[in-house]
Amino acid sequence: MKPTDGWRAIYGNDYYICRFQEPGEIEAEFAEMGTETVMKALLTYRVPDPLMLPKGKPFGHSANTPITLPSWLSEEEVNYYVTKFNKSGFTGVINYYRNFDRNWELMAPWGGCEVKVAAKFVVGDVDLVYHMPGMKEYIHNGGFKKDVPMLEEVVVMEGVGHFIHMEKPDEINNLIYDFFHQFD
Protein backbone atom coordinates (compact mmCIF):
# COMPACT_ATOMS: atom_id res chain seq x y z
CA MET A 1 0.00 0.00 0.00
CA LYS A 2 1.30 3.44 -0.84
CA PRO A 3 2.20 5.51 2.23
CA THR A 4 -0.44 8.18 1.63
CA ASP A 5 -3.15 5.53 1.18
CA GLY A 6 -2.11 3.97 4.49
CA TRP A 7 -2.16 7.27 6.35
CA ARG A 8 -5.53 8.14 4.84
CA ALA A 9 -6.91 4.75 5.93
CA ILE A 10 -5.60 5.20 9.49
CA TYR A 11 -6.16 8.92 10.08
CA GLY A 12 -8.56 10.14 7.40
CA ASN A 13 -8.38 13.04 4.97
CA ASP A 14 -7.60 15.69 7.60
CA TYR A 15 -4.22 14.16 8.45
CA TYR A 16 -1.59 16.74 7.51
CA ILE A 17 0.19 14.58 4.92
CA CYS A 18 -3.14 13.77 3.26
CA ARG A 19 -4.14 17.45 3.28
CA PHE A 20 -0.84 18.32 1.58
CA GLN A 21 -1.50 16.12 -1.47
CA GLU A 22 -3.71 18.46 -3.53
CA PRO A 23 -1.47 21.19 -5.04
CA GLY A 24 -2.52 24.68 -4.06
CA GLU A 25 -5.17 23.69 -1.52
CA ILE A 26 -3.25 23.88 1.75
CA GLU A 27 -1.16 26.75 0.41
CA ALA A 28 -4.35 28.79 -0.02
CA GLU A 29 -5.42 28.00 3.55
CA PHE A 30 -1.99 28.88 4.88
CA ALA A 31 -2.13 32.17 2.95
CA GLU A 32 -5.46 32.99 4.62
CA MET A 33 -4.01 32.18 8.05
CA GLY A 34 -0.87 34.20 7.44
CA THR A 35 2.72 33.02 7.41
CA GLU A 36 3.41 34.07 11.00
CA THR A 37 0.50 32.07 12.38
CA VAL A 38 1.43 29.01 10.32
CA MET A 39 5.07 29.14 11.40
CA LYS A 40 4.18 29.55 15.07
CA ALA A 41 1.67 26.71 14.88
CA LEU A 42 4.13 24.37 13.15
CA LEU A 43 7.12 25.18 15.34
CA THR A 44 5.21 24.99 18.63
CA TYR A 45 3.12 21.88 17.88
CA ARG A 46 3.80 19.60 20.84
CA VAL A 47 0.90 17.18 20.82
CA PRO A 48 2.02 13.57 20.43
CA ASP A 49 -1.14 12.87 18.46
CA PRO A 50 -1.46 12.96 14.68
CA LEU A 51 -1.32 16.47 13.24
CA MET A 52 -4.78 17.12 11.84
CA LEU A 53 -5.48 20.07 9.57
CA PRO A 54 -9.26 20.16 9.12
CA LYS A 55 -10.41 22.35 6.26
CA GLY A 56 -11.12 25.87 7.46
CA LYS A 57 -9.53 25.25 10.85
CA PRO A 58 -5.97 23.96 10.44
CA PHE A 59 -4.16 23.18 13.68
CA GLY A 60 -7.55 22.93 15.42
CA HIS A 61 -7.96 26.65 16.08
CA SER A 62 -8.72 29.83 14.23
CA ALA A 63 -6.04 32.03 12.71
CA ASN A 64 -6.81 34.66 15.38
CA THR A 65 -6.00 32.37 18.31
CA PRO A 66 -2.85 33.70 19.99
CA ILE A 67 0.08 31.29 20.09
CA THR A 68 2.46 31.64 23.02
CA LEU A 69 6.05 30.91 22.12
CA PRO A 70 8.02 28.53 24.32
CA SER A 71 11.24 29.71 25.95
CA TRP A 72 13.38 28.06 23.26
CA LEU A 73 11.75 29.98 20.39
CA SER A 74 12.07 33.75 20.05
CA GLU A 75 9.98 36.17 18.02
CA GLU A 76 13.19 36.99 16.14
CA GLU A 77 13.57 33.37 15.04
CA VAL A 78 9.93 33.15 14.00
CA ASN A 79 10.28 36.40 12.05
CA TYR A 80 13.30 34.98 10.23
CA TYR A 81 11.26 32.01 9.02
CA VAL A 82 8.29 34.26 8.22
CA THR A 83 10.50 36.46 6.03
CA LYS A 84 11.85 33.44 4.15
CA PHE A 85 8.45 31.79 3.65
CA ASN A 86 6.84 35.08 2.64
CA LYS A 87 9.33 35.13 -0.25
CA SER A 88 9.17 31.47 -1.25
CA GLY A 89 5.77 30.31 -0.07
CA PHE A 90 5.19 26.86 1.41
CA THR A 91 4.93 24.87 -1.83
CA GLY A 92 8.56 23.74 -1.88
CA VAL A 93 8.36 22.33 1.63
CA ILE A 94 4.93 20.79 1.05
CA ASN A 95 6.14 19.15 -2.16
CA TYR A 96 8.36 16.94 0.01
CA TYR A 97 5.18 15.40 1.46
CA ARG A 98 3.54 15.24 -1.96
CA ASN A 99 6.42 13.09 -3.12
CA PHE A 100 6.18 10.41 -0.40
CA ASP A 101 4.53 7.85 -2.69
CA ARG A 102 7.07 8.42 -5.45
CA ASN A 103 10.00 8.19 -3.04
CA TRP A 104 8.53 4.96 -1.64
CA GLU A 105 8.39 3.54 -5.19
CA LEU A 106 11.93 4.67 -6.02
CA MET A 107 13.34 3.25 -2.79
CA ALA A 108 11.69 -0.17 -3.25
CA PRO A 109 14.86 -1.81 -4.69
CA TRP A 110 16.65 -1.05 -1.41
CA GLY A 111 13.95 -2.50 0.85
CA GLY A 112 15.58 -4.75 3.43
CA CYS A 113 19.06 -3.28 2.98
CA GLU A 114 21.00 -2.54 6.12
CA VAL A 115 22.58 0.79 7.00
CA LYS A 116 26.06 -0.28 8.07
CA VAL A 117 27.59 2.75 9.74
CA ALA A 118 27.84 3.67 13.39
CA ALA A 119 24.72 5.54 14.42
CA LYS A 120 22.97 7.15 17.34
CA PHE A 121 19.29 8.09 17.19
CA VAL A 122 17.77 10.94 19.18
CA VAL A 123 14.05 11.72 19.35
CA GLY A 124 11.77 13.78 21.56
CA ASP A 125 9.10 11.96 23.52
CA VAL A 126 6.42 14.42 22.36
CA ASP A 127 7.50 14.33 18.71
CA LEU A 128 4.40 13.38 16.74
CA VAL A 129 6.47 11.12 14.46
CA TYR A 130 7.61 9.09 17.48
CA HIS A 131 3.93 8.39 18.17
CA MET A 132 2.99 7.23 14.66
CA PRO A 133 1.52 3.71 14.71
CA GLY A 134 4.28 1.14 15.02
CA MET A 135 7.11 3.67 15.39
CA LYS A 136 7.96 3.08 19.06
CA GLU A 137 7.80 -0.67 18.55
CA TYR A 138 10.11 -0.41 15.52
CA ILE A 139 12.60 1.77 17.39
CA HIS A 140 12.65 -0.12 20.69
CA ASN A 141 11.80 -3.74 19.85
CA GLY A 142 14.55 -4.65 17.40
CA GLY A 143 13.32 -3.50 14.00
CA PHE A 144 15.49 -0.39 13.93
CA LYS A 145 18.54 -2.31 15.17
CA LYS A 146 17.95 -4.95 12.47
CA ASP A 147 17.95 -2.27 9.76
CA VAL A 148 20.83 -0.33 11.34
CA PRO A 149 22.98 -3.05 12.95
CA MET A 150 25.60 -0.58 14.16
CA LEU A 151 23.00 1.53 15.99
CA GLU A 152 24.75 2.21 19.26
CA GLU A 153 22.09 4.05 21.18
CA VAL A 154 18.57 5.39 21.08
CA VAL A 155 18.05 8.52 23.17
CA VAL A 156 14.49 9.62 23.94
CA MET A 157 14.51 13.15 25.33
CA GLU A 158 11.73 13.89 27.81
CA GLY A 159 9.43 16.82 27.13
CA VAL A 160 10.97 17.48 23.71
CA GLY A 161 9.07 17.72 20.43
CA HIS A 162 9.99 17.47 16.77
CA PHE A 163 12.50 20.33 16.63
CA ILE A 164 14.98 18.86 19.11
CA HIS A 165 17.90 20.89 17.78
CA MET A 166 16.01 24.09 18.59
CA GLU A 167 14.47 22.96 21.87
CA LYS A 168 17.62 21.45 23.39
CA PRO A 169 20.59 22.73 21.35
CA ASP A 170 23.24 22.24 24.03
CA GLU A 171 22.15 18.70 24.80
CA ILE A 172 21.96 17.78 21.09
CA ASN A 173 25.38 19.31 20.40
CA ASN A 174 26.85 17.35 23.33
CA LEU A 175 25.30 14.09 22.12
CA ILE A 176 26.71 14.64 18.63
CA TYR A 177 30.11 15.75 19.96
CA ASP A 178 30.39 12.75 22.29
CA PHE A 179 29.29 10.37 19.54
CA PHE A 180 31.98 11.53 17.14
CA HIS A 181 34.69 11.76 19.76
CA GLN A 182 34.32 8.11 20.68
CA PHE A 183 36.13 7.39 17.41
CA ASP A 184 39.22 9.47 18.29
Order of alpha helices (4+ residues) and beta strands (2+ residues): alpha-alpha-alpha-alpha-alpha-alpha-alpha-beta-alpha-alpha-beta-alpha-alpha
